[in-house]
């Protein structure tokens, strides 16, 4: 691994960012596989965790989704394995990329499980919850 740094973000902090006027500066990457069914964060991009196995594929994700973003928040269901691993891989590749400025990569604390518990009632934050 490289030296990319991943920071944690609490669900409440993400909710505030997604309700802010500069919402478009935040990218939410949901790396769940079959467990994506049953609800997700509104506006997220679902890229299953296997998309993060290959440098070229991660670089393509960065070029397609991370340009003009201040932050990228990665999560899976509980953000214990897939989310943190994908976030670390993304952070390494962002560091190696020519993006300027480079977005900060976060992992969502307790993943969609906690976010959904807190915000499933809010149609501005959750879809199909």
KAVEN-V741478 format. One line per field, one symbol per residue. ss: DSSP state (~ for helix, > for strand, _ for the rest). A space follows every 10 residues. Layout:
ss->???
//
This chain:
ss->_____>>>>_ ~~~~~~~~__ __~~~>>>>> ___~~~___> >___>>__~~ ~~__~~~~~~ ~~~~~~____ >>>>>_____ _~~~~~~~~~ ~~~~~~____ ___>>>>>__ ~~~~~~~~~_ _____>>__
//
